[in-house]
Amino acid sequence: MDIRVCALAWLALAAPRAAAQVHYSADGDPWKQRASAGPDAEVPGWYYNLGITGLRVELVEAQPTHLVVRYVFTGSPAASRVAVGDHIVGAGGARFEVPHRNGYGMDVFGAKGPLEDFARALEHAQAAGDGKLALALERDGKPREVELALGKRYGAFAASFPADCKKSERILAELLAFLLDAQGDDGSFGDAVNDTFAPLALLASGKREHLAAVERNVRFHARTTSARDEDDLINWRYMTAAIVMSEYHLATGERWVLPELEQVRDFLYSSQYLSLEQLNPKVKESHPDSWPTDARQQHGGWGHNPGFEGYGPIAMLTGQGALAFDLMKRCGLEIDRARHDAAFEFLARGTGSNGYVWYADEVAGDSDWADMGRTGAAGIANQLSPWPEASYRTRARKHALLIGEHPESYPDTHGSPILGMGYAAMAANVDPASFRRLMDANRWWFSLAQCGDGTFYYQPNRDNAGYGEDSRLSASAVTAFVLSIPKHNLAVTGRGAKR
């Protein structure tokens, strides 16, 4: 099959949109950032990973159709074939012609250009081709042609990926094995984001051999939570505990989890903002613009900490709080409906007419969309609401449709792109057509983020934040979770829903 035919086939799936791209700046960000540990500590900066080739590249303003090689992993297909400083100007027999875009905003989102073109050629070489990827290079200003022997072990994603897709299943099996090895002795995977998606992915596999690791994580959450807690940035951790512990109980029926969940519920009751009396006076000094003007402003939400800390309640945490109450109610716990609906009302106040959820409980604009993590959290929370009114599912569908309509910023969410990817996928899954568009538009990311050792890599992103020793675990965890969604083995991925 000719590379251009393969390219057209992929464009038919992904057009007219692709996913978001790095925002790089004149001061060297993100390229100058380095991983402090792990397999990427030897790499001299935070660069784009080019799939299983072993290449890391930088995007440059002066040559927007070039990928500048900044690192080559020893023993990789590119080792001894491509050198640091080479410019990749084409792949798969076609030169890159579309320039990349840089920045953050609805007008510049998109990986169109050499990254998307490279991803397309990479998949073709592993499937319809002979396992070899032809690259057109410029070295010291002179043209050069090389071939990388990639093999055909992975092949290409199916049109229905991650469902009914051999490549997705192979990748998922490798990632689940990696997650088992990455779990700490205390049962944790390191932070609230990883402690969300790693155990959920393992639980979603439906395999008994993974349940022991999930139980260790649930017991970690049980040990480290209580009805009263004064830790810092605490609500993120308690949202994770509520969601993972609930899913574990729903999957296994283990009753010892219930009293532990009650403690988490009681803490979330105490940290939900419902009264001006909860305001910490220090907020007026540290964040005067966030001080509420009346009792209803930001009512019903959760912020980073109790006491209206910092910016006050935000939509990303409030969506998780509403979801936590959904799941705990499914587990049989009593949930105060007034509190629950206060959270939903917070989210509704921050939702534009198109379904986009802004940072807090104000509308950004009726035509804005940008990053979709908050919209995803609101969407899945509304979908799983235990209350009978149709308005919840109506809102969930609106959120899902917006994610499917604008999948460009999927791996580029504000704050934690990894968290945003997981929640946006959950909400898009409410509407199968929207989930399909989300996956098709971000096929390039799943192709390029995969590393030669089977792990997935945290690519540069909008905020260029969070790159360090966790350059592989977070991306691997959320990828495993997203690839497991078609199994529908969790409440958040549609178990028991009519299809």
C-alpha positions as CSV (number, residue, x, y, z in Angstrom):
1,M,0.0,0.0,0.0
2,D,1.5,3.4,-1.0
3,I,2.3,5.7,1.9
4,R,0.1,8.4,0.4
5,V,-2.9,6.0,0.2
6,C,-2.4,5.2,3.9
7,A,-2.1,8.9,4.7
8,L,-5.4,9.6,2.9
9,A,-7.1,6.8,4.8
10,W,-6.0,8.2,8.2
11,L,-7.0,11.7,7.2
12,A,-10.4,10.4,6.4
13,L,-10.7,9.3,10.0
14,A,-9.1,12.3,11.7
15,A,-9.9,15.2,9.5
16,P,-10.4,18.0,9.9
17,R,-8.9,18.1,13.4
18,A,-6.0,16.7,15.3
19,A,-4.8,17.1,18.9
20,A,-3.0,19.9,20.6
21,Q,0.7,20.7,20.3
22,V,3.4,22.0,22.6
23,H,3.6,25.7,23.5
24,Y,7.3,26.6,23.3
25,S,8.8,29.9,24.3
26,A,11.9,32.1,23.7
27,D,13.3,31.3,27.1
28,G,13.8,27.6,26.1
29,D,10.8,26.0,27.7
30,P,9.9,23.2,27.5
31,W,13.0,22.0,25.7
32,K,15.4,22.9,28.5
33,Q,13.5,21.0,31.2
34,R,15.0,17.6,32.2
35,A,13.8,14.4,33.9
36,S,15.4,13.9,37.3
37,A,15.2,10.1,37.3
38,G,14.0,7.2,35.3
39,P,14.8,6.2,31.7
40,D,14.6,9.8,30.5
41,A,17.1,11.2,32.9
42,E,19.8,10.9,30.3
43,V,17.9,12.9,27.8
44,P,19.1,16.5,27.8
45,G,15.7,18.1,27.6
46,W,11.9,17.6,27.3
47,Y,11.5,16.8,23.7
48,Y,8.9,15.0,21.6
49,N,9.1,11.2,21.5
50,L,8.8,9.7,18.0
51,G,7.3,6.4,18.9
52,I,9.4,3.3,19.0
53,T,12.1,4.8,16.8
54,G,14.2,5.9,19.8
55,L,14.2,9.5,18.6
56,R,13.5,12.7,20.6
57,V,13.1,15.8,18.6
58,E,12.5,19.6,19.0
59,L,10.2,21.8,17.0
60,V,12.0,25.0,15.9
61,E,10.4,28.3,14.7
62,A,12.8,29.0,11.9
63,Q,12.2,25.6,10.2
64,P,8.6,24.6,11.0
65,T,8.6,21.6,8.6
66,H,11.7,20.1,10.3
67,L,12.0,17.8,13.3
68,V,15.4,18.5,14.9
69,V,17.0,15.4,16.5
70,R,18.1,16.1,20.1
71,Y,18.6,12.6,21.4
72,V,18.9,9.0,20.1
73,F,18.4,6.1,22.6
74,T,21.2,3.5,22.5
75,G,20.1,0.2,21.0
76,S,17.0,1.7,19.4
77,P,16.1,1.4,15.7
78,A,17.5,4.9,15.1
79,A,20.8,4.3,16.9
80,S,23.8,4.6,14.5
81,R,21.4,5.6,11.7
82,V,20.3,9.0,12.9
83,A,22.6,11.5,14.8
84,V,21.9,14.3,17.2
85,G,21.6,17.5,15.2
86,D,20.1,15.9,12.1
87,H,16.9,17.5,10.7
88,I,14.2,15.0,9.8
89,V,12.5,16.6,6.7
90,G,10.4,13.6,5.5
91,A,9.2,10.1,6.4
92,G,7.8,7.2,4.5
93,G,8.8,8.5,1.1
94,A,7.1,11.9,1.5
95,R,8.6,15.2,2.6
96,F,7.0,17.2,5.3
97,E,5.2,20.2,3.7
98,V,2.7,21.5,6.3
99,P,4.4,23.6,9.0
100,H,3.8,22.9,12.6
101,R,1.8,25.4,14.8
102,N,3.0,26.7,18.2
103,G,1.2,28.3,21.1
104,Y,-1.9,27.8,23.2
105,G,-5.4,28.8,21.9
106,M,-8.3,27.6,19.8
107,D,-6.7,29.2,16.8
108,V,-3.4,27.3,17.0
109,F,-4.4,23.9,18.5
110,G,-3.4,21.0,16.3
111,A,-0.5,18.6,15.5
112,K,-0.8,19.1,11.8
113,G,2.6,19.3,10.3
114,P,5.7,17.1,10.7
115,L,4.5,15.4,13.9
116,E,1.3,14.1,12.4
117,D,2.9,13.2,9.2
118,F,5.7,11.3,11.0
119,A,3.1,9.4,13.1
120,R,1.2,8.4,10.0
121,A,4.4,7.1,8.3
122,L,5.4,5.3,11.4
123,E,2.2,3.3,11.6
124,H,2.3,2.5,7.9
125,A,5.8,1.1,8.2
126,Q,4.7,-1.2,11.1
127,A,1.7,-2.5,9.3
128,A,1.2,-2.2,5.5
129,G,4.9,-1.7,4.9
130,D,7.9,-4.0,5.4
131,G,8.7,-3.0,9.0
132,K,11.1,-0.4,7.8
133,L,10.7,3.4,8.0
134,A,12.4,5.5,5.4
135,L,13.6,8.9,6.7
136,A,14.8,11.9,4.7
137,L,17.4,13.8,6.7
138,E,19.5,16.9,6.4
139,R,22.9,16.5,8.1
140,D,25.2,19.5,8.0
141,G,23.0,20.9,5.3
142,K,23.4,17.9,3.1
143,P,20.5,15.5,2.2
144,R,20.7,11.9,3.5
145,E,18.4,8.9,3.3
146,V,18.2,6.2,6.0
147,E,15.9,3.3,6.9
148,L,14.9,2.3,10.5
149,A,14.1,-1.3,11.1
150,L,11.0,-1.1,13.3
151,G,9.5,-4.6,12.7
152,K,5.8,-5.3,12.5
153,R,5.2,-6.6,16.0
154,Y,2.7,-3.8,16.8
155,G,1.2,-3.1,13.4
156,A,-1.3,-0.3,13.1
157,F,-4.3,0.7,15.2
158,A,-7.6,-0.7,13.9
159,A,-10.2,1.8,12.7
160,S,-12.2,0.9,15.8
161,F,-9.3,1.3,18.2
162,P,-9.1,0.8,21.1
163,A,-12.0,-1.7,20.6
164,D,-11.4,-4.8,18.5
165,C,-7.8,-3.8,18.0
166,K,-4.9,-6.2,18.3
167,K,-2.4,-3.4,18.6
168,S,-4.3,-1.9,21.5
169,E,-4.6,-5.2,23.3
170,R,-0.8,-5.8,22.9
171,I,0.0,-2.4,24.2
172,L,-2.5,-2.7,27.1
173,A,-1.0,-6.0,28.2
174,E,2.5,-4.5,28.3
175,L,1.3,-1.4,30.1
176,L,-0.5,-3.5,32.8
177,A,2.6,-5.5,33.4
178,F,4.6,-2.2,33.7
179,L,2.1,-0.9,36.2
180,L,2.4,-4.0,38.4
181,D,6.1,-3.5,38.5
182,A,5.8,0.3,39.2
183,Q,3.6,-0.1,42.3
184,G,5.3,0.9,45.5
185,D,5.6,-1.3,48.5
186,D,2.9,0.8,50.2
187,G,0.5,0.1,47.4
188,S,0.7,3.6,45.9
189,F,1.7,4.5,42.4
190,G,3.2,7.8,43.6
191,D,0.6,10.6,43.4
192,A,-3.2,11.2,43.1
193,V,-3.1,11.1,39.3
194,N,-1.3,7.8,39.0
195,D,-3.3,6.4,42.0
196,T,-6.4,7.1,39.9
197,F,-5.7,5.6,36.5
198,A,-3.2,2.8,37.4
199,P,-5.5,0.9,39.7
200,L,-8.6,1.6,37.5
201,A,-6.8,0.2,34.5
202,L,-5.7,-2.9,36.4
203,L,-9.3,-3.4,37.8
204,A,-10.8,-2.9,34.3
205,S,-8.8,-5.7,32.9
206,G,-11.1,-8.1,34.6
207,K,-8.2,-10.4,35.4
208,R,-7.9,-12.0,38.8
209,E,-4.1,-11.7,38.8
210,H,-4.5,-7.9,38.8
211,L,-6.9,-7.8,41.7
212,A,-4.2,-8.2,44.4
213,A,-2.4,-5.0,43.1
214,V,-5.7,-3.1,43.1
215,E,-6.5,-4.2,46.6
216,R,-3.0,-3.0,47.8
217,N,-3.8,0.4,46.3
218,V,-7.3,0.5,47.9
219,R,-5.8,-0.4,51.3
220,F,-3.2,2.3,50.8
221,H,-6.1,4.8,50.3
222,A,-7.9,3.4,53.4
223,R,-4.7,3.8,55.6
224,T,-4.1,7.4,54.4
225,T,-7.6,8.8,54.7
226,S,-9.8,9.7,57.6
227,A,-12.8,11.8,58.4
228,R,-10.5,14.6,59.6
229,D,-7.3,15.5,57.9
230,E,-5.2,18.7,57.6
231,D,-2.7,17.7,54.9
232,D,-1.9,20.2,52.0
233,L,-3.6,20.1,48.6
234,I,-5.7,17.4,50.2
235,N,-8.9,17.3,48.1
236,W,-7.1,15.8,45.1
237,R,-6.1,12.8,47.1
238,Y,-9.5,12.3,48.7
239,M,-11.3,12.4,45.3
240,T,-8.9,9.7,44.1
241,A,-9.5,7.6,47.2
242,A,-13.3,7.9,46.8
243,I,-13.4,6.9,43.2
244,V,-10.9,4.0,43.3
245,M,-12.3,2.6,46.5
246,S,-15.8,2.8,45.2
247,E,-15.0,1.1,41.9
248,Y,-13.2,-1.7,43.8
249,H,-16.2,-2.3,46.0
250,L,-18.6,-2.3,43.1
251,A,-16.3,-4.8,41.3
252,T,-15.7,-7.1,44.2
253,G,-18.4,-6.6,46.8
254,E,-15.7,-6.4,49.5
255,R,-17.6,-5.0,52.5
256,W,-14.5,-3.9,54.5
257,V,-14.2,-1.0,52.1
258,L,-17.6,0.6,53.1
259,P,-16.6,2.0,56.5
260,E,-13.4,3.3,55.0
261,L,-15.5,5.0,52.3
262,E,-17.7,6.5,54.9
263,Q,-14.7,8.3,56.4
264,V,-13.8,9.6,52.9
265,R,-17.4,10.8,52.4
266,D,-17.4,12.6,55.7
267,F,-14.1,14.3,54.9
268,L,-15.5,15.5,51.5
269,Y,-18.6,16.8,53.4
270,S,-16.3,18.9,55.5
271,S,-14.2,20.2,52.6
272,Q,-17.1,21.1,50.3
273,Y,-17.6,24.9,50.3
274,L,-21.2,25.7,51.4
275,S,-21.0,28.7,53.8
276,L,-19.2,32.0,54.1
277,E,-18.2,30.9,57.5
278,Q,-15.8,28.4,55.9
279,L,-13.7,31.2,54.4
280,N,-10.1,31.5,55.5
281,P,-9.4,35.2,56.1
282,K,-5.9,34.7,54.5
283,V,-7.6,34.4,51.1
284,K,-8.4,38.1,51.1
285,E,-4.7,38.7,51.3
286,S,-3.3,36.0,49.0
287,H,-6.1,35.9,46.3
288,P,-8.3,39.0,46.8
289,D,-10.0,38.5,43.4
290,S,-11.2,35.1,44.5
291,W,-13.1,36.3,47.6
292,P,-16.8,35.6,47.0
293,T,-19.1,38.6,46.7
294,D,-22.1,36.6,48.0
295,A,-23.0,33.4,49.7
296,R,-23.9,31.6,46.4
297,Q,-20.7,32.4,44.5
298,Q,-18.6,29.1,44.2
299,H,-21.2,27.5,46.5
300,G,-21.1,23.7,46.4
301,G,-17.6,23.3,45.0
302,W,-14.3,22.0,46.2
303,G,-10.9,23.7,46.0
304,H,-7.4,22.4,46.5
305,N,-7.9,22.5,50.2
306,P,-10.8,23.2,52.7
307,G,-11.4,26.7,53.8
308,F,-11.6,28.3,50.4
309,E,-7.8,28.1,50.0
310,G,-6.1,29.9,47.1
311,Y,-8.4,30.4,44.2
312,G,-11.3,28.8,45.9
313,P,-13.5,26.0,44.5
314,I,-12.7,24.9,41.0
315,A,-14.6,22.8,38.4
316,M,-12.0,20.0,38.0
317,L,-12.2,19.1,41.6
318,T,-16.0,19.7,41.9
319,G,-16.6,17.3,38.9
320,Q,-14.6,14.7,40.8
321,G,-16.5,15.4,44.0
322,A,-19.9,15.0,42.3
323,L,-18.6,11.7,40.7
324,A,-17.3,10.5,44.1
325,F,-20.8,11.0,45.6
326,D,-22.3,9.2,42.5
327,L,-20.1,6.1,43.1
328,M,-20.4,6.1,46.9
329,K,-24.2,6.2,46.5
330,R,-23.9,3.2,44.2
331,C,-22.0,1.4,46.9
332,G,-25.0,1.9,49.2
333,L,-23.7,4.8,51.3
334,E,-26.1,7.6,52.2
335,I,-25.4,10.8,50.3
336,D,-26.9,14.1,51.2
337,R,-28.7,15.1,48.1
338,A,-28.6,18.8,48.9
339,R,-24.8,18.6,49.0
340,H,-24.7,16.5,45.8
341,D,-26.9,18.9,43.9
342,A,-24.9,21.8,45.1
343,A,-21.9,20.4,43.3
344,F,-23.9,19.8,40.1
345,E,-25.3,23.4,40.3
346,F,-21.7,24.6,40.6
347,L,-20.8,22.8,37.5
348,A,-23.9,24.0,35.7
349,R,-23.1,27.6,36.5
350,G,-19.6,27.2,34.9
351,T,-21.0,25.5,31.7
352,G,-21.5,27.5,28.5
353,S,-24.4,26.9,26.3
354,N,-22.2,24.6,24.1
355,G,-21.3,22.4,27.1
356,Y,-17.9,23.7,27.8
357,V,-16.9,23.9,31.5
358,W,-14.8,26.8,32.6
359,Y,-12.3,27.0,35.5
360,A,-14.8,27.7,38.3
361,D,-18.5,28.5,38.4
362,E,-18.5,31.2,35.7
363,V,-19.0,30.8,32.0
364,A,-16.0,31.4,29.8
365,G,-18.1,32.0,26.6
366,D,-20.7,30.2,24.6
367,S,-18.2,29.4,21.8
368,D,-15.1,28.5,23.8
369,W,-13.9,25.0,24.3
370,A,-10.0,24.8,24.8
371,D,-9.0,22.1,27.3
372,M,-11.5,19.4,28.1
373,G,-10.6,17.9,31.4
374,R,-13.1,19.9,33.4
375,T,-15.8,19.2,30.8
376,G,-14.9,15.5,31.1
377,A,-15.2,15.5,34.9
378,A,-18.6,17.2,34.7
379,G,-19.8,14.9,32.0
380,I,-19.1,11.6,33.7
381,A,-20.4,13.0,37.0
382,N,-23.7,13.9,35.4
383,Q,-23.9,10.7,33.5
384,L,-23.6,8.6,36.7
385,S,-25.8,10.8,38.9
386,P,-28.0,8.4,41.0
387,W,-30.9,10.9,40.9
388,P,-33.8,10.2,38.4
389,E,-34.2,13.5,36.6
390,A,-33.3,13.5,32.9
391,S,-31.4,16.8,33.2
392,Y,-28.3,15.0,34.4
393,R,-28.0,12.8,31.4
394,T,-28.9,15.7,29.1
395,R,-26.0,17.7,30.5
396,A,-23.7,14.6,30.2
397,R,-24.5,14.2,26.6
398,K,-23.9,17.9,25.8
399,H,-20.5,17.6,27.5
400,A,-19.7,14.5,25.5
401,L,-20.8,16.0,22.2
402,L,-18.5,19.1,22.7
403,I,-15.5,16.8,23.4
404,G,-16.2,15.0,20.2
405,E,-16.7,18.2,18.3
406,H,-13.4,19.7,19.6
407,P,-10.9,17.0,20.3
408,E,-7.9,19.2,19.5
409,S,-6.7,19.9,23.0
410,Y,-7.1,16.4,24.3
411,P,-3.5,15.8,25.6
412,D,-3.1,19.5,26.5
413,T,-5.4,20.1,29.5
414,H,-4.6,22.9,32.0
415,G,-2.7,21.8,35.1
416,S,-2.5,18.0,34.6
417,P,-2.9,16.9,31.0
418,I,-2.9,13.3,32.2
419,L,-5.9,13.9,34.5
420,G,-7.7,15.7,31.7
421,M,-7.1,12.9,29.2
422,G,-8.6,10.3,31.5
423,Y,-11.7,12.3,32.3
424,A,-12.3,13.6,28.8
425,A,-12.2,10.0,27.5
426,M,-14.7,8.9,30.2
427,A,-17.2,11.7,29.3
428,A,-16.8,11.2,25.5
429,N,-17.6,7.5,26.0
430,V,-21.1,8.6,27.0
431,D,-21.7,9.2,23.3
432,P,-20.0,6.5,21.1
433,A,-19.6,8.8,18.1
434,S,-17.9,11.4,20.2
435,F,-15.5,8.8,21.7
436,R,-14.7,7.7,18.1
437,R,-13.9,11.2,17.0
438,L,-11.7,11.8,20.1
439,M,-9.7,8.6,19.4
440,D,-9.3,9.3,15.7
441,A,-8.2,12.8,16.2
442,N,-5.6,11.8,18.7
443,R,-4.3,8.7,17.0
444,W,-1.0,10.5,16.3
445,W,-0.5,10.9,20.1
446,F,-0.9,7.2,20.8
447,S,1.5,6.4,18.0
448,L,4.2,8.8,19.0
449,A,4.0,8.5,22.8
450,Q,4.8,4.8,22.8
451,C,8.5,4.1,23.6
452,G,10.7,1.2,22.6
453,D,10.3,-0.5,26.0
454,G,6.5,-0.6,25.7
455,T,5.9,2.3,28.1
456,F,4.3,5.6,27.2
457,Y,5.9,9.0,27.4
458,Y,4.6,12.3,28.8
459,Q,4.9,14.6,25.8
460,P,5.3,18.4,26.0
461,N,2.1,20.2,26.5
462,R,0.3,23.5,27.0
463,D,1.5,24.3,30.5
464,N,4.8,22.4,30.1
465,A,4.4,21.3,33.7
466,G,5.0,18.1,35.6
467,Y,8.0,16.7,33.7
468,G,10.4,14.9,36.0
469,E,11.1,11.4,37.2
470,D,7.4,10.6,36.3
471,S,8.0,10.9,32.5
472,R,6.7,7.4,31.8
473,L,4.4,6.3,34.6
474,S,1.7,8.9,34.3
475,A,1.3,8.6,30.6
476,S,1.4,4.8,30.8
477,A,-1.3,4.7,33.4
478,V,-3.7,7.0,31.6
479,T,-3.1,5.2,28.3
480,A,-3.8,1.8,29.9
481,F,-7.0,3.3,31.3
482,V,-8.1,4.8,28.0
483,L,-7.4,1.6,26.1
484,S,-9.5,-0.4,28.6
485,I,-12.6,1.8,28.2
486,P,-14.2,-0.5,25.5
487,K,-14.2,-3.3,28.0
488,H,-16.9,-1.4,30.0
489,N,-15.8,-3.2,33.2
490,L,-16.0,-0.1,35.5
491,A,-18.9,2.2,36.4
492,V,-17.0,5.1,34.9
493,T,-16.6,3.3,31.6
494,G,-20.2,2.3,31.3
495,R,-20.6,-1.0,33.0
496,G,-24.3,-1.9,33.0
497,A,-25.3,0.9,30.7
498,K,-27.6,0.3,27.8
499,R,-25.8,0.3,24.4
